[in-house]
Amino acid sequence: MNLTRCEGYAQCAFLAPAVFRMRGAEALVYDAEPDDAQRDRVLRAAAACPVQAILIDGIGNREAAAPAMLSAATSPGPARPSGSVASARRTAAIEAFRRDGRIVIVGASLAGLRAAAVLRREGFAGSLTMIGDEPYAPYDRPALSKQVLDGGIPPDHTGLPLRVEFAAQWRLGVPASGLDLPAKQVRLANGDAVEFDRLLIATGTRARPWLNDAEAALDGVFVLRTRDDAAGLQHRLAERPGRVLVIGAGFTGSEVASACRRLDLPVTVIERGPAPLVGALGGVIGAVAADLQRQHGVDLRCGVTVDTLEGDGAGRLRRAHLSDGTTIDTDVAVVALGAVRNTEWLRGSGLAAGAWGVGCDAGCRAFDVDGVTTDDVFVAGDIARFPHPLYDYQFLALEHWGNAVTQAEVAAHNMVNAPPDRWPHLATPVFWSSQFGVNLKSVGVPTFADEIVIAQGSVADRQFVAVYGYHGRITAAVGFDQGKWLEFYQGMIEAAAPFPPNYRAVDLPADRRPVSAQMPDRNIRDFEATVVVTGHDPSERRAELINHH
């Protein structure tokens, strides 16, 4: 289910209620691997979906692809017009690579899986190797915090769908430990080396652990990133702990708190900032999120931190000591302090890899340490740090489901096409979260803003759209149970529409006037030019500069 595309029409919940369920007005949850008895209902739901957000079929991680896929991969493409000798040589080289080349994808999750499928769709018939540190076939991580914790679906029902099967060699359960660029080899933790002609880095992120190793090892202290993390935490929540402590009120922490309240478990959330979600959405929306949590019975404490976690003689968590001198008795703590990008294996490789990810250009080609683009190494997903024209060419690193999918498609296309035919990654970021019965969806980059206005709806009713602006143009929008409007605002962002929006050409009432977005302190350069994104398909999308005079 592509919840980035989903707009909450709920046709699927009516047609296949055992698979799709609504939580609140627009928050949809689903079982990614329903039993065969539900197939006909799911097919009808997919056909009825107004925005075609449902994907059908399973993952085909077989050594041999389906005959139809092999035929499509090896059959000649459309005839190309004749051109110069250089163009003919380039075309011949690309065709030879598509036929006999070796591609390695490090990272067998959402971005890696999507890239592999697109490579085969684009006609790559050569050797394709998928390397993943977990022993499982690729699965969907958002479902872990949104559905697995409260027992809505089991952890092994989170597999990612794929429309067609593809041929690949799968090296699962063994992480990459190094990269030798001159030799074009990926070194594995078991001592093996995998050779490549082109490489896609999609190793993503891992949960940031608790800062004290001994305290992190206490029985009852969890992080949430992998399927095993979710299974362990779900099992402990099912045992009905006396109180759950959530450390951090970002999206993951807020979703964990929401799951606890659905289970009617007491939960305390500790956030060092002034409100939940401030780092991502600013103080205005953070205040709304704080009220939402407290209305649902969360003991939310902001402006404090956890100093230490205390265990008993048997190594079990018993309490937490806070910076304000208070203590909280708890036997389950979930550390939700953000993510760490998996770049350690790239140390010494010569790539521009660090704590912020792997630097790359808009075509997903990796930078080396000198800032020069490489020809045969590409990056996609959470680990990629790339310049986005809409945001003053600042480098963005996005931990978004939709970004992982779109960037993987662009990277895969560019890996098997000549430079003149390559695409830029200009997709507008889209993100969603389901918490406390509300579907929260954002488009654009809210942190790239200095003002915010409630453009429509009611904050009191938790059904509204907030629009963000920077220096007189719209840069983002966030909706609470207003998902159907986000596509409209995405178009405004990409067209560099003026801020504040005023659709009726009348004076704005007092409660509809811009106020400070209350973003964390950061330095943003002034615009010298505005960028608009043209086209709709990846092959059409381009950036166009509109200079100010």
C-alpha positions in Angstrom: 0.0 0.0 0.0 1.5 3.3 -1.1 0.3 5.5 1.8 2.2 8.4 0.3 -0.4 8.3 -2.6 -3.4 7.2 -0.4 -5.9 10.0 0.3 -8.1 8.2 2.7 -11.2 7.5 0.5 -11.7 4.2 2.4 -13.0 2.3 -0.6 -10.6 -0.5 0.3 -11.9 -0.7 3.9 -15.4 -1.2 2.6 -14.5 -3.8 0.0 -11.9 -5.8 2.0 -12.5 -5.0 5.7 -10.4 -7.9 6.9 -7.3 -6.5 5.2 -7.8 -2.7 5.3 -9.1 -0.7 8.3 -9.6 2.9 9.1 -8.5 4.5 12.3 -10.3 7.8 12.6 -11.3 9.9 9.6 -8.4 9.2 7.3 -5.8 7.0 9.0 -5.6 3.7 7.1 -3.8 0.5 8.2 -3.6 -2.7 6.4 -2.2 -6.3 6.4 0.5 -6.4 3.7 0.4 -10.2 3.5 -3.3 -11.3 3.8 -4.2 -15.0 3.3 -5.4 -16.3 -0.1 -9.0 -16.2 1.0 -8.9 -12.4 0.8 -7.4 -12.3 -2.7 -10.6 -11.5 -4.6 -11.6 -8.8 -2.1 -8.2 -7.2 -2.3 -8.3 -7.3 -6.1 -11.7 -5.5 -6.1 -10.3 -3.0 -3.6 -7.3 -2.3 -5.8 -9.5 -1.7 -8.8 -11.8 0.6 -6.9 -9.1 2.8 -5.3 -9.6 6.3 -6.7 -5.8 7.1 -6.6 -4.5 3.5 -7.4 -2.5 3.3 -4.2 -2.7 -0.5 -3.8 0.0 -2.8 -5.3 -0.7 -6.5 -5.8 1.5 -9.6 -5.8 4.4 -10.8 -3.7 8.2 -10.5 -3.7 10.0 -12.9 -6.1 13.4 -13.3 -4.6 14.2 -16.3 -6.8 17.5 -17.1 -8.7 15.6 -17.4 -12.0 13.1 -14.8 -13.0 9.7 -15.5 -14.5 9.9 -16.2 -18.2 7.9 -13.1 -19.1 10.4 -11.0 -17.2 13.4 -12.6 -18.9 11.8 -12.0 -22.3 11.2 -8.4 -21.5 14.7 -7.9 -20.2 16.4 -9.5 -23.3 14.1 -8.3 -26.1 15.5 -5.4 -28.1 14.1 -2.0 -27.2 12.6 0.5 -29.7 14.8 1.5 -32.6 17.0 4.5 -31.8 17.5 7.3 -34.3 20.9 7.4 -36.0 23.3 10.0 -34.7 27.0 10.8 -34.4 29.7 8.2 -34.1 30.1 9.1 -30.5 26.4 8.7 -29.8 26.4 5.3 -31.6 29.4 4.2 -29.4 27.7 5.4 -26.3 24.5 3.5 -27.2 26.4 0.4 -28.0 28.2 0.6 -24.6 25.0 1.0 -22.8 23.4 -1.9 -24.6 26.4 -4.1 -23.8 26.2 -3.1 -20.1 22.5 -3.9 -20.0 23.2 -7.3 -21.4 26.4 -8.3 -19.6 27.0 -5.9 -16.8 27.2 -6.6 -13.0 25.2 -4.4 -10.6 25.4 -4.8 -6.8 22.8 -3.2 -4.5 23.9 -2.9 -0.9 20.7 -2.5 1.2 17.8 -5.0 0.7 15.0 -2.8 1.9 12.5 -0.5 0.3 14.9 1.6 -1.9 17.1 -1.4 -2.8 14.1 -3.5 -3.8 12.5 -0.8 -5.8 15.7 -0.1 -7.6 16.2 -3.8 -8.5 12.7 -4.0 -9.9 13.2 -0.8 -12.0 16.6 -2.1 -13.3 14.9 -5.2 -14.7 12.0 -3.1 -16.1 14.5 -0.9 -17.8 16.0 -3.9 -19.7 19.0 -4.7 -17.5 19.6 -8.5 -18.0 23.0 -8.8 -16.5 24.1 -10.0 -13.0 22.2 -8.4 -10.1 23.2 -9.0 -6.5 21.2 -7.9 -3.5 23.1 -7.6 -0.2 21.3 -7.1 3.1 22.3 -7.3 6.8 19.0 -8.7 7.9 18.0 -12.3 7.2 14.6 -11.4 5.9 13.2 -10.5 2.5 12.6 -6.8 2.2 9.7 -5.6 4.4 7.9 -2.3 5.1 9.2 -0.5 8.2 6.4 2.1 8.7 4.0 -0.7 9.7 6.2 -1.7 12.6 5.3 1.4 14.7 1.8 1.9 13.2 0.4 -1.7 13.2 2.7 -4.3 14.7 3.0 -2.9 18.2 -0.7 -3.1 19.1 -1.1 -6.6 17.5 -2.9 -5.3 14.4 -0.7 -7.5 12.2 2.2 -9.9 13.1 5.8 -8.8 12.3 6.1 -11.3 9.5 3.1 -9.8 7.6 5.1 -6.6 6.6 6.6 -7.9 3.4 7.0 -5.4 0.5 4.9 -6.1 -2.6 6.3 -6.3 -6.1 4.3 -6.3 -9.3 6.7 -8.7 -11.1 9.4 -11.2 -10.1 13.0 -10.4 -11.0 16.2 -12.5 -11.1 18.7 -11.7 -8.5 21.3 -13.3 -6.3 20.4 -12.6 -2.7 23.1 -12.3 0.0 20.9 -11.8 3.1 22.0 -11.9 6.7 25.5 -10.6 6.0 26.3 -6.9 6.1 28.7 -5.1 3.9 32.0 -4.2 5.8 33.9 -2.2 3.2 34.2 -0.8 -0.3 37.2 -1.0 -2.6 36.5 1.4 -5.4 39.7 0.8 -7.5 39.0 -2.9 -7.4 35.3 -2.4 -7.7 34.5 -4.8 -4.9 32.1 -4.8 -1.9 33.6 -6.6 1.0 31.3 -8.5 3.3 31.5 -9.2 7.0 32.0 -13.0 6.4 35.2 -12.3 4.3 33.6 -12.6 0.9 34.0 -9.9 -1.8 31.4 -9.2 -4.5 32.6 -7.6 -7.7 30.5 -5.0 -9.5 30.6 -2.7 -12.6 28.0 -0.4 -11.0 27.0 -0.1 -7.4 23.9 1.3 -5.7 24.3 2.2 -2.0 21.0 2.0 -0.2 22.0 1.0 3.4 19.6 3.4 5.0 19.6 4.1 8.8 19.4 2.3 12.1 17.9 3.4 15.4 20.1 5.7 17.5 20.8 3.6 20.7 20.7 4.8 24.3 23.8 6.7 25.1 25.0 4.5 28.0 25.8 0.9 26.8 25.2 -0.7 30.2 21.8 1.0 30.6 20.9 0.2 27.0 21.5 -3.5 27.7 18.9 -3.6 30.5 16.1 -6.0 30.0 13.1 -3.7 29.0 15.1 -1.1 27.0 14.1 -1.1 23.3 14.7 0.7 20.1 12.4 0.4 17.1 13.8 0.0 13.6 13.8 -3.6 12.5 11.3 -6.4 12.4 13.0 -8.1 15.3 12.8 -4.9 17.3 9.1 -4.7 16.7 8.5 -8.3 17.6 10.4 -8.0 20.9 8.6 -4.8 21.9 5.2 -6.1 20.8 5.7 -9.2 23.0 6.6 -7.0 26.0 3.6 -4.7 25.5 1.3 -7.7 25.3 2.5 -8.6 28.8 0.8 -5.4 30.1 3.7 -3.5 31.7 2.7 -1.1 34.5 4.0 1.9 32.5 5.9 2.5 29.2 8.5 5.2 29.0 9.1 6.7 25.5 12.3 8.8 25.2 11.8 11.3 22.4 8.6 12.7 20.8 9.5 12.6 17.2 7.4 10.7 14.7 8.5 7.2 15.9 8.1 8.1 19.6 4.7 9.6 19.0 3.5 6.6 17.1 4.8 4.3 19.8 2.9 6.3 22.4 -0.2 6.1 20.2 0.1 2.3 20.1 0.4 2.2 23.8 -2.8 4.2 24.3 -4.7 2.0 21.8 -3.6 -0.9 24.1 -4.8 1.1 27.1 -1.3 1.1 28.6 -0.1 4.0 30.8 2.7 5.9 28.8 5.0 8.7 29.7 6.7 10.6 26.8 9.9 12.6 27.6 10.9 15.3 25.1 13.7 17.7 25.6 12.2 20.2 23.2 9.2 22.4 23.9 6.7 20.1 22.2 6.4 16.9 20.1 7.5 17.0 16.4 9.1 20.5 16.8 12.2 19.5 15.0 10.3 18.4 11.9 7.2 20.6 11.9 7.9 23.6 14.2 6.4 24.9 17.4 3.0 25.9 16.1 2.2 22.3 14.9 4.1 20.9 17.8 1.7 22.6 20.2 -1.2 20.9 18.4 0.5 17.6 18.6 1.1 18.1 22.4 -2.6 18.7 23.0 -3.5 15.7 20.9 -1.3 13.5 23.0 -2.5 14.8 26.3 -6.2 14.5 25.2 -5.5 10.8 24.6 -4.1 10.2 28.1 -0.3 10.5 27.4 1.8 11.8 30.3 3.8 14.2 28.1 6.7 16.0 29.7 8.6 18.5 27.6 11.7 20.5 28.3 13.3 17.6 30.3 15.6 14.7 29.5 16.3 11.3 30.9 19.6 11.3 32.8 19.9 7.7 33.7 18.1 4.4 33.4 18.2 2.3 36.6 18.0 -1.5 36.7 17.6 -4.0 39.5 20.1 -6.7 40.6 18.8 -9.0 37.8 19.5 -6.5 35.0 15.8 -5.5 34.6 14.8 -1.9 34.0 13.0 -0.4 37.0 13.0 3.4 36.8 14.3 6.4 35.0 15.9 9.5 36.5 15.0 12.8 34.8 16.9 16.1 34.5 14.4 17.9 36.7 15.1 15.6 39.6 12.0 13.4 39.3 11.9 9.7 38.7 9.5 7.5 36.8 8.9 3.8 37.7 8.9 1.8 34.5 9.8 -1.7 33.2 9.7 -0.8 29.5 11.5 2.1 27.9 11.5 2.8 24.1 14.5 4.9 23.0 13.2 7.0 20.1 16.0 9.5 19.6 16.2 9.5 15.8 18.3 7.6 13.4 22.0 6.9 12.5 22.9 6.6 8.9 24.7 3.4 8.0 27.9 4.8 6.5 30.6 3.3 8.7 31.3 0.5 6.2 32.3 3.2 3.7 35.1 4.7 5.8 38.3 4.8 3.7 36.4 4.2 0.5 37.1 7.6 -0.9 33.4 8.5 -1.0 31.9 11.6 0.6 30.3 9.6 3.4 29.7 10.7 6.9 27.1 11.3 9.7 24.8 13.1 7.3 24.8 10.3 4.7 26.5 9.9 1.3 26.7 13.0 -0.8 25.3 12.7 -4.3 24.1 14.9 -7.2 20.5 15.2 -8.3 21.1 12.2 -10.6 22.0 10.1 -7.6 25.7 9.7 -8.5 27.9 9.6 -5.4 30.4 12.3 -4.7 34.0 11.4 -3.8 35.8 13.1 -1.0 36.8 15.9 -3.4 33.2 16.6 -4.3 33.6 15.1 -7.8 30.8 12.8 -9.0 31.6 9.2 -9.6 30.4 7.4 -12.8 29.6 4.0 -11.4 28.4 4.5 -7.8 24.9 5.7 -7.1 23.0 6.4 -3.9 19.3 6.2 -2.9 17.0 6.3 0.1 17.6 7.4 3.7 21.3 7.4 3.3 21.4 9.8 0.3 22.3 13.4 0.8 21.4 15.4 -2.3 20.8 19.0 -3.5 17.2 19.9 -4.1 16.6 22.9 -6.5 13.3 23.8 -4.7 15.2 24.4 -1.5 18.0 26.7 -2.7 20.1 23.6 -3.7 20.6 22.8 0.0 21.5 19.2 0.6 18.6 17.2 2.0 18.7 13.8 3.7 15.1 12.5 3.9 13.9 9.5 5.9 10.7 9.3 3.9 9.0 6.2 2.4 8.1 8.2 -0.8 11.5 9.6 -1.2 13.1 6.2 -1.0 10.8 4.9 -3.7 11.2 7.8 -6.1 14.9 8.2 -5.6 15.5 4.5 -6.2 13.6 4.7 -9.4 15.7 7.6 -10.6 19.0 6.0 -9.5 18.1 2.7 -11.3 17.1 4.4 -14.5 20.3 6.5 -14.5 22.5 3.4 -13.9 21.5 1.8 -17.2 21.1 4.9 -19.4 23.5 7.3 -21.1 24.0 10.8 -19.6 21.7 12.5 -22.1 18.8 10.2 -21.1 19.2 10.5 -17.3 16.7 11.9 -14.9 17.1 14.4 -12.0 15.6 13.5 -8.6 13.3 16.5 -8.1 10.4 14.8 -6.4 8.7 17.0 -3.7 9.1 15.3 -0.4 5.9 13.7 1.0 5.6 12.1 4.5 2.8 10.7 6.6 2.2 9.6 10.1 -0.8 7.9 11.8 -1.1 8.6 15.5 -4.0 8.9 17.9 -6.6 8.3 15.2 -5.3 11.2 13.1 -3.7 11.0 9.6 -0.9 13.6 9.6 0.5 14.2 6.1 3.1 16.7 4.9 4.4 17.8 1.6 7.5 19.8 1.0 10.1 20.6 3.6 8.5 22.3 6.6 11.8 23.1 8.2 12.7 25.3 5.3 10.3 28.0 6.4 10.0 31.0 8.7 6.2 31.5 8.7 3.1 29.4 8.9 -0.6 30.0 8.4 -3.7 27.8 8.9 -5.0 27.9 5.4 -8.2 25.9 5.9 -10.1 23.8 8.4 -10.2 23.9 12.2 -7.3 23.3 14.5 -9.8 22.7 17.4 -11.4 19.9 15.4 -8.0 18.5 14.4 -8.9 18.8 10.7 -6.9 21.5 9.0 -4.1 22.4 6.6 -1.2 24.5 7.7 0.9 26.1 4.9 4.6 27.0 5.4 6.3 29.9 3.7 9.8 31.3 3.3 10.6 34.7 1.9 7.2 35.1 0.2 6.7 31.7 -1.4 5.1 28.4 -0.2 7.6 25.7 0.8 5.5 23.1 2.5 2.1 22.1 3.8 0.9 19.8 6.6 -2.6 18.4 6.9 -4.4 16.8 9.9 -7.0 14.5 8.4 -6.9 16.6 5.2 -4.9 14.3 2.9 -7.0 15.0 -0.1 -5.7 18.6 -0.2 -2.0 17.8 -0.2 -1.7 17.2 -3.9 -3.1 20.7 -4.5 -0.5 22.2 -2.2 2.2 20.2 -3.8 1.4 21.8 -7.1 1.7 25.2 -5.4 5.1 24.4 -3.9 6.4 23.2 -7.2 5.1 26.4 -8.9 6.8 28.7 -6.3 3.3 30.1 -5.5 3.3 33.2 -3.2 2.9 33.0 0.5 0.6 33.5 2.3 -2.0 31.8 0.0 -5.1 34.0 -0.5 -7.5 32.2 -2.8 -10.4 34.6 -2.3 -8.5 37.9 -2.9 -9.9 39.3 0.4 -8.2 40.4 3.6 -7.3 37.4 5.7 -9.1 37.2 9.1 -6.9 37.4 12.2 -6.8 33.6 12.7 -5.7 33.1 9.1 -2.7 35.4 9.1 0.9 34.1 9.1 2.8 33.7 12.3 6.3 32.5 13.1 6.7 28.8 12.3 8.8 28.5 15.5 11.5 26.4 13.8 14.7 25.4 15.6 17.5 27.8 15.0 19.4 27.3 11.8 21.1 29.3 9.1 19.4 29.7 5.7 20.7 31.8 2.9 18.5 34.3 1.2 17.2 33.3 -2.2 18.8 34.8 -5.3 16.5 33.0 -7.6 13.3 30.9 -7.4 13.2 27.4 -8.8 10.1 25.8 -10.2 9.7 22.1 -11.1 8.3 21.4 -14.5 6.7 18.2 -15.8 4.9 15.3 -14.1 6.8 12.1 -15.0 10.5 11.6 -14.1 11.5 11.9 -17.7 9.8 15.3 -17.9 10.7 16.9 -14.6 13.3 19.7 -14.8 14.2 22.7 -12.8 13.8 26.2 -14.2 15.3 29.2 -12.6 13.2 32.4 -12.3 15.6 35.2 -11.5 14.5 38.1 -9.3 15.4 41.7 -10.4 
